[in-house]
Amino acid sequence: MTKLNDLYDQQGQSPWLDNLRRDWLQNGKLAELVSEGIRGVTSNPTIFAKAISGQDTYDDEFKSLIATITVEDAYWQMVIDDINNALQILRSVYDSSNGGDGFVSVEVAPSLAHDTDRTITAARDLHARIDQPNLLVKIPGTLEGLPAIQTMISEGRSINVTLIFSVSRYDQVIDAYISGLEEYAASGATDLSSVASVASFFVSRVDTEVDRRIEAAAEAAGGDASALLDLRGKAAVAQARQAYRLFTQRFSGDRWEALAAKGAKVQRPLWASTSTKNPAYPDLAYVDTLIGPDTVNTMPDETIEAFLDHGTVARTIDADVEGADRVMAGLAAAGIDMEDVGRTLESEGVASFSKSFDELMQSLNDKANALKT
């Protein structure tokens, strides 16, 4: 049986949990997972919507909170309580890794994804309200999010950049991180080691969108489209491997070494959305294929269970980068525009998180009204 610890000990990849549940905080399940090798936790509006709507563990606190504050403020207080408790559980990992791991992520409101100034304000507020060194505030890697990311890093705040769907946008995210560190150093900071960041590169959703476009192109072409159809299920891993190559290139050379000399940590690629959406593909299609040093894979519980049952620990992230280039070239030749794929998925991702947040607010408002009657 595979062990989570093997990923980090043998290959330098940190397995994180892509879920945060209050009952797991209370019953010791999260602490158990940490003892088994989980080295971080990610959350997002959809995860909190499922947790708060699907459990009665929040009801007493919610009822008490809405007696004095608004429903939305009550939501954020409950979220912050969960994040603080998770941070405490992961703190031992943070300390033992000298600040290299043990992080918990909380995301700014999804409605701010295209508002730079309000994102900056919200991220500062979360860092102030949750004043823990192993907190990562999540900011979407939209065009409007990029300057907010750079500003936060320049202030010495740790950030998880989320909703990255293309290599070109990832390149911009890296530049925002490096530029932010340079500004932080220029402001007088002599030790950059307290600043952490991951770049959350979404994976499975890429195959979902690209496969849809491949099948549409094959139908439009008519005739024998087997070569085109053979590209299904290959875009996501190929693009992630190209992203890792970019990571190794950007975090080397004189510009980076000047920051590393002051203690700067690389911004690790984090493979997100790693549960398999297409049941025809292996359940670990986005785990076994993306293992390598200085990376994170954040997995939902069922994917973790599958990995523990039959995962393979081996360096695969750069096993066939030339093959990845051929896949991407084949897609381009077939008219599959990966830049447009990235824009589409970014828009859908922001909309999905916003919908989850809005639905949760409606659910909480309904609950608040019921409690008052």
N, C-alpha and C positions, 0 to 999 in steps of 0.2 A: 504494500500500500504506500502510495506517495505521501511525503510529508511536506507541509508548507515551508518548514524551515529549510528544506533542501533547496528551494528556489533561491533564497538569499545566500545561504552558506556556500552553495556550489556554483551559482551563476550570477550572484550579485543583483538579482531582481527582487523587488519588494512586493509581496502579495498584500493587497489592501482589500478591505471589505466595502463593497458598494451598497451599503445599507446601514440604517441607524434606527433601532427600535428601542423604545423605552423599556419594554419588558425584558429585553436582552441586557440592558444596563442594570436592571433591578435583580434579575435572577442569576446573574453571573455568566450568561452565555457569551457576552462580548469578552469578558476577562478570560474565559476558557479558550476562545479563538485566538486571543493574543498570546496565550501561553503555548498554543500550537503553531504559532508563526505568523499570524496576521500582524502587520506592521503599520497599519494606518486605516482610516475610515473616511469614506466620501459620502456626502449627502447631496440632495438637490430638492427642488420644490416637489417633484413627483414622489420622491421617497418619503418626504414628510407628510404629504397629502395622504398617502397610503397608511402611514403609521398612525397619524392622529385620527383619521376617519375610521380606521379599522380596529382600534383598540379603545377600551373604556378606561385605560390607565391614566388618561389625561383629564377625565371628566371632573374630578374633584378640584384639581388645580385650575382648570378652565373656569369653573363656576366661581371660585374665589377671586380670580383675576378680573373677570368682567364686572364684578361689583364696583370696581374703582377705575378700570381703564377700558379702552376700546377693544373690540374683538381682534382687530389686526395687531394692536400692541400686545394683546394676550397671546396671540400666535407666536410672535417673536420672542416673548418671554419664555414660552414653553420650549421653543427651539433652542434658545440660549441655555436653558437648564439642561437639556439633553446634550448639547455640545460640551458644556462644562464637565458633565459627568463622564463623557467619553474621553475628553482630554485628560482627565485624571487617571483613567484606566490605561491610556496609552503613554502617559508621562514616563514610565519606566523605560519604554522603548526609546523615547526621545533622549533621555539622559544617557542610557547605555550606548547609544549610537552617536553621542556628541552632537546632537541636533540634526542628525542626518535622516531620521525617520521618526515614526510615532506621531504623525500628524492626523488631525481631524479637520475636515473641510466643511464650511458653511457658505452658502451662496447668497449674494445680494438678491434683492427682489428681481424677478425676471422682467418686470416691466421697465427696468432701467437699462436694458441691454443696448439701447441706442441713444443713451443720454450720458455723455462723459462726465459732466459736472456732478450730476446726482449719484452716479456710480461711485465717484471719488468720495462724496460725502457719506454714502451708505457704507462703503468699505472702511472708512476711518471710524465710523460709529461702531461697527461690529468689532473692530480691533480694540476699541476703547472699552466696550462693554464686556468683551471676552479677553481679558488681558492675560493671555497665556502664550508662552513662546512656541508651543506646538500647534497653534491655530493657523490654518490656511483659509483665507477668505477667497471664495470663488468669484471670478469676474469673467464673463463671456468674452471670447476672443474675437468680438466683432470689430469693425473698423473704429467704432466709437469707443470700444473697450480698450483698444491698444494704448491710447494716451493715459487712460486711467490706470492701467497696469504699470506703465512706466512711472507715473507719479507715485503710486504706492510703493514700488520698489525703491524709488529715490528717497522715500521717507523711512526706509528700513523696515517695511511691513511685508510679511510673507504672503504670497498669493498663489492660488491654484487657477491657472488660466483654463477655462472650460470651453466646450463646443468648438473644437478645432477639427475641421474636416478636409483640409487641403494642405499640401506641402508648402505652397506659396504663403498661405496665411501663417503656418507654423514658423516660417522664416521671419515674418514680421513680428511674431510673438517673441522669438528669441532675441530679436533686435531690441524690442521694448524692454526685455529683462536686462540685457547687457547695458543698454543705454541708461536704464534706471540705476543700475549698480555704479556706473561711472559718475552719475550725478550725486549719488549718495556719498561716494568717495570724495568727490570735489567739494561737498558740503562740510568735510572735515572728519568723516568717519574713517577710522584707521583699521577697524576690524569688521569685515563684511560677513563673517561666518554666521551671524545670527539671522541673516536673510535667507529664506528658503523659497523655492518655487518649483512647481511641476507644471507641465504643459499637457493638458488632457486631450489626447488625440483620439477621436471617436472612430471606431472600427466597423462593427457589424452593420451599422446603418449605411455605410458606404456600399457594401455589397448589395444590400436591399435595393438601393436606388440605382446602382449601376446595372444590376441584373434586370431590373425593370426596363431600362433603356436598351440593353442588349436584346432582350426579347422583342421589343418594339421594332428595333432596327432589323432584326432577323425576319420578322413577319413582313416588313415593308420591302425587304430585298427580294423575297421569294427565292425559289431554287434551293440549292444546297448551302445552308448557313451553319453547317456543323462547326467550322473553324471559329466563327463568331460566338456561337453558343458555348464552345469549349472555354471561353473566357469567363463564364459565370462563376461566381464564388472566388475569384482570384484577385479582384481589384483591391479589396481592403487590406489584405496582408501585404500585397505588393507595394501599396502606397505607404503603409506603416514602415516597411523596410527602407523605402526611400527616405522617409522622415528620420529614421535612426541614422542613416548615412549623413544626412544634413546635420544632425545633432553632433556627431563626431567631428564634422568639419568646423562647425561654428564654435564649438567649445575647445578650440586649439588655436595655436598661433599667438602672435604678440599681443593683440588686443585682449584676448581672454587671459593670457598668462599674467598680464599686469594686474588684473583683478584677482586672479587666483593667488597671487603673491600676498594679497591683503586678506586672504581667507575666504574668498568667494566660493560658493558651491555651484556646481553646474545645475541648470534647470532640467531636471530629469523628464524625459518623455513618459507620460502616463497613458497606458492603453485603457481606454474607457469603452463602454458599450461592448463588452466582450462576451456576453451571452449570445449564443447562436440563435438568430431569428428564423432562419430557414431550417425546418426539420430534416431536410435532405442532406444537410451538411453535418459533419462531426460536431458533437457538443463542445469540444475543446478546440474548435477551428481557429479561435482567436486567442488561445492561451498557449498551447504547445508550440505554435509557430512564431511566437513573438517574445521568446525568452532571451535575455541578454543583460549584461552589466549596466548599471546606472539607469535602470528602467523600473517602472511600477506597472503592475497590472491590477486594476481594481475590479473585483468580481462580485456579482451577487451571490447569495448563499448557495443557490442550486449549482452554480458553476464551480464554486469552491468544493462542494460535495463531489461533483463529477471529477474534478482534478485529484482530490484525495483518493478517489476510487481507482482511476486509471490514467492519471496524467503522467507525462514523461518529462523529466528534468534534463534538458540538454540545451546548449546554446544554439538557437535557431534564428535569431533576429537578423543576422547578417550571413546566413547560410548560402543564400543564392540571390544576391542583389542584382546580378546581371539578369537573372530570370525575372526579377521584379521589373527591371527596365523593359524587358521584352513584353511583358504583360501590358505595361502602361503604353508602350508604343503600339501594340496591337489594338488597344482600346481607342487610341487617338486615330489610328488609320481607319477604324470603323465609325468614326464620327462621334465617339463618346467624349464629351468635353468635361474633363475632370474639374476644371475651374467652376463650371456651371453646376456640376454635381455638388461641389463644396458650398456654393452660394445657396442652392436649394436646401441642402441639409441644415445649414446654419439657420435659415429662415424657419424651417420646420421645427428645429430644436428649440429656438426661442419661443415660437408659438406654442409648442407642446408644454414647456415649463410654465408659460404664462397661463395656459388653460388650466393646468393642474392647480396653480396658485389661486386662480379665480374661483374654481370649483370648490376648493377647500375653504376659501373665505365665505362662500355662500353657505356651505355646510355648517361652518362655525356660527355664522349669523343665525341660521335656522335653529341651531342648538341653543344659542343664547336666548332667542325669542321664546323657545319652548321652556327654558328654565325660569323665565320671568313670569310665565303664566301660572 
